[in-house]
Amino acid sequence: MAISASIQALIAGEQVAGSKLNSKLRDELLAEGMLLVISHGSRKSYRARDTEALKRFLIDKDESFRILEIDASDSRASMAIETGNSKLAMVRSCPGFPVNSYEPIECSLDGKPFMVNPQEGSFLFVAEWEMFTIPEDVVVLGIENILIPDDIETRLNSGSRKRYDEQYSRYKGITSDVCELQQLIDLICQKRKAYDQEGYILKG
């Protein structure tokens, strides 16, 4: 089976113009959360959120895509890693998470104002997540991949009772239908302490 250049580019971690993707396959990949949407005015391009996950999805969908495993060693992304081209390698690893909002929110990225206001039907992707902060009065309704630290209970043990009390009246009734998030909410209520995200960012 001949794999289209656009699919090969996605597997290599590259951006692909929407016009070059099969519309049916594109819509299916979007529905499965496999693609990131990047807006350029009225035009859109796409990039794989996780190249390995995309490859596994395509192979599960059609065994003919298994040729991707054979060709992977010759992909631009693999060659970038072997030759030390860090720019291409960074695109392939694509660390970070998507961010969306119901209304414009002035956040902070690397200490500078950063407006979160994605066009309808799209979202922002924050790569430098360690430098990204949101206002204290913003409620996070969902977290991509449920990014809950493994040591959160230990962190809460050394958290702030004062910060918990300050926010209790505002968030005391908050619940979630996501099991992991509800467990986190229950843990915070049990410990009666809050832990600022800066604790994970500051080093030393």
Backbone torsions as a table, in degrees:
resi	resn	phi	psi	omega
1	MET	NA	131.0	177.5
2	ALA	-85.0	122.7	179.7
3	ILE	-88.2	130.4	-177.6
4	SER	-62.1	154.0	-179.3
5	ALA	-61.6	-33.6	-178.9
6	SER	-67.4	-40.1	178.1
7	ILE	-67.3	-42.3	178.4
8	GLN	-61.3	-37.9	179.2
9	ALA	-66.3	-41.0	177.8
10	LEU	-62.0	-43.6	179.5
11	ILE	-63.2	-30.0	179.1
12	ALA	-82.3	0.6	178.0
13	GLY	84.8	15.4	-177.5
14	GLU	-94.2	161.6	174.5
15	GLN	-81.2	141.9	-179.7
16	VAL	-129.9	131.5	178.6
17	ALA	-63.6	141.8	-178.7
18	GLY	-58.2	-32.7	-178.3
19	SER	-68.0	-17.2	-178.2
20	LYS	-94.5	-4.5	-179.9
21	LEU	-100.1	142.5	172.9
22	ASN	-60.6	124.0	-172.6
23	SER	-60.7	-38.5	-179.3
24	LYS	-66.4	-45.5	179.6
25	LEU	-68.0	-39.7	178.5
26	ARG	-58.9	-47.0	-179.6
27	ASP	-64.0	-36.3	179.2
28	GLU	-67.8	-42.9	179.7
29	LEU	-66.7	-36.4	176.3
30	LEU	-65.1	-42.8	-179.8
31	ALA	-63.7	-31.3	180.0
32	GLU	-86.2	-0.7	179.2
33	GLY	73.8	24.6	-177.1
34	MET	-87.0	-18.8	-173.9
35	LEU	-117.9	147.3	171.1
36	LEU	-100.0	138.3	-179.7
37	VAL	-98.7	128.4	179.4
38	ILE	-121.9	116.7	-176.0
39	SER	-90.1	137.7	174.4
40	HIS	-128.3	78.4	-174.0
41	GLY	67.7	-122.6	179.8
42	SER	-85.7	-10.5	-179.9
43	ARG	-95.2	155.9	179.4
44	LYS	-131.4	145.8	170.8
45	SER	-127.9	168.4	-174.0
46	TYR	-134.0	152.6	176.8
47	ARG	-143.7	145.3	-179.7
48	ALA	-66.5	132.6	176.7
49	ARG	-68.7	-39.0	178.9
50	ASP	-145.4	108.8	-173.7
51	THR	-62.3	-37.2	179.7
52	GLU	-68.6	-39.8	178.2
53	ALA	-65.5	-39.1	177.9
54	LEU	-62.8	-43.5	-179.9
55	LYS	-61.7	-44.3	-179.8
56	ARG	-65.0	-39.0	179.2
57	PHE	-61.6	-45.6	-178.5
58	LEU	-65.0	-40.0	179.7
59	ILE	-66.7	-40.2	177.2
60	ASP	-65.7	-31.8	-179.5
61	LYS	-73.4	-39.9	-177.1
62	ASP	-152.7	117.9	-178.1
63	GLU	-57.6	-21.8	179.4
64	SER	-61.7	-25.2	-179.7
65	PHE	-73.6	-5.7	-179.8
66	ARG	-61.1	-17.7	176.4
67	ILE	-60.4	-22.0	178.0
68	LEU	-60.7	-33.5	179.7
69	GLU	-67.6	-32.8	-180.0
70	ILE	-75.3	-40.0	-176.0
71	ASP	-82.5	-10.0	-173.2
72	ALA	-58.0	-36.0	-176.7
73	SER	-66.7	-18.6	-179.2
74	ASP	-101.1	3.0	-177.4
75	SER	-69.3	158.3	179.2
76	ARG	-61.1	-36.6	-178.6
77	ALA	-64.2	-44.0	-180.0
78	SER	-64.9	-42.0	179.5
79	MET	-64.4	-34.1	179.1
80	ALA	-62.7	-42.0	179.9
81	ILE	-65.7	-43.4	-177.9
82	GLU	-67.1	-34.5	-176.9
83	THR	-93.1	-2.2	177.6
84	GLY	80.8	17.9	177.4
85	ASN	-78.3	91.2	-172.5
86	SER	-66.7	-27.2	-178.2
87	LYS	-63.2	-46.6	178.9
88	LEU	-70.3	-37.8	-179.3
89	ALA	-64.0	-36.5	179.9
90	MET	-67.4	-36.4	177.9
91	VAL	-63.4	-37.3	-177.4
92	ARG	-69.9	-41.1	-177.9
93	SER	-73.6	-35.0	171.3
94	CYS	46.5	61.4	178.0
95	PRO	-72.5	157.5	177.8
96	GLY	125.4	-162.4	-178.8
97	PHE	-156.6	156.2	178.0
98	PRO	-80.3	150.6	179.9
99	VAL	-134.2	134.3	176.2
100	ASN	-136.5	165.9	179.9
101	SER	-155.3	156.3	178.0
102	TYR	-81.5	-20.7	-179.7
103	GLU	-152.0	162.4	-178.5
104	PRO	-58.2	134.5	178.8
105	ILE	-131.1	125.0	177.5
106	GLU	-85.8	106.7	179.2
107	CYS	-102.3	-165.5	179.3
108	SER	-134.7	135.1	177.0
109	LEU	-131.3	115.0	-177.8
110	ASP	58.5	36.4	176.6
111	GLY	79.8	4.1	-179.3
112	LYS	-115.8	149.4	178.7
113	PRO	-56.9	136.5	-178.2
114	PHE	-141.8	112.2	-175.7
115	MET	-85.4	123.1	174.7
116	VAL	-96.3	107.1	-178.3
117	ASN	-156.3	63.0	-176.6
118	PRO	-66.1	147.7	176.3
119	GLN	-62.0	145.9	-179.7
120	GLU	-55.3	132.7	-179.0
121	GLY	91.6	3.4	178.9
122	SER	-139.4	179.2	175.1
123	PHE	-151.6	167.8	177.9
124	LEU	-92.7	152.7	174.5
125	PHE	-118.9	119.8	-178.8
126	VAL	-97.7	109.3	-179.1
127	ALA	-83.5	-43.2	179.7
128	GLU	-85.9	66.7	-172.9
129	TRP	-64.6	-26.6	-179.4
130	GLU	-66.5	-23.2	-176.5
131	MET	-99.1	4.0	-173.9
132	PHE	-99.9	127.5	177.2
133	THR	-133.8	153.0	179.7
134	ILE	-119.3	156.9	178.9
135	PRO	-60.6	151.0	-176.8
136	GLU	-66.0	-25.8	-176.9
137	ASP	-90.0	8.7	178.8
138	VAL	-92.2	131.0	179.1
139	VAL	-94.8	125.4	177.3
140	VAL	-87.0	117.2	-176.7
141	LEU	-87.4	-24.0	-179.4
142	GLY	-158.7	151.2	-179.9
143	ILE	-124.9	122.1	-179.6
144	GLU	-60.6	132.0	179.6
145	ASN	63.9	13.8	179.3
146	ILE	48.4	67.6	-174.3
147	LEU	-80.1	70.2	178.8
148	ILE	-101.6	119.8	-178.2
149	PRO	-58.2	145.6	-179.8
150	ASP	-65.8	-28.3	-175.2
151	ASP	-99.9	23.8	-173.8
152	ILE	-61.1	-35.3	-179.5
153	GLU	-66.0	-41.5	177.1
154	THR	-63.6	-40.5	179.4
155	ARG	-63.9	-41.6	-179.6
156	LEU	-65.3	-32.1	178.6
157	ASN	-58.9	-31.6	179.0
158	SER	-104.4	17.9	-178.5
159	GLY	-77.5	-170.1	-174.4
160	SER	-108.8	120.4	175.0
161	ARG	-68.7	-34.5	-179.4
162	LYS	-63.2	-44.1	179.9
163	ARG	-65.3	-37.3	178.4
164	TYR	-63.7	-46.7	-178.9
165	ASP	-63.6	-37.4	-178.9
166	GLU	-63.9	-32.6	-175.6
167	GLN	-102.4	-4.6	-174.5
168	TYR	-59.1	-47.8	-175.9
169	SER	-62.6	-30.4	-177.8
170	ARG	-79.2	-36.5	-171.9
171	TYR	-116.7	10.6	-173.9
172	LYS	-61.8	-24.3	-178.3
173	GLY	-100.9	8.2	-174.9
174	ILE	-70.4	137.7	176.5
175	THR	-139.7	169.3	178.9
176	SER	-144.5	144.4	175.5
177	ASP	-88.2	1.3	173.9
178	VAL	-90.5	119.2	-173.0
179	CYS	-53.2	-47.7	-176.7
180	GLU	-63.1	-39.8	179.4
181	LEU	-69.1	-38.1	178.1
182	GLN	-65.5	-36.8	176.7
183	GLN	-63.3	-37.6	177.9
184	LEU	-66.7	-43.2	178.0
185	ILE	-59.7	-45.3	179.7
186	ASP	-61.5	-39.4	-179.3
187	LEU	-65.7	-41.8	178.4
188	ILE	-62.6	-42.5	178.7
189	CYS	-65.6	-35.8	179.5
190	GLN	-68.1	-44.3	-178.5
191	LYS	-77.2	-23.6	-176.8
192	ARG	53.1	42.0	177.8
193	LYS	-140.5	154.7	176.1
194	ALA	-117.8	153.6	179.3
195	TYR	-132.1	122.2	-177.8
196	ASP	-73.4	141.5	-178.8
197	GLN	-61.6	-25.1	179.9
198	GLU	-59.0	-22.9	178.6
199	GLY	-62.4	-25.9	178.3
200	TYR	-88.6	-16.1	-176.2
201	ILE	-94.6	-42.6	-177.7
202	LEU	-69.2	140.6	-178.4
203	LYS	-119.9	150.9	176.7
204	GLY	84.2	NA	NA
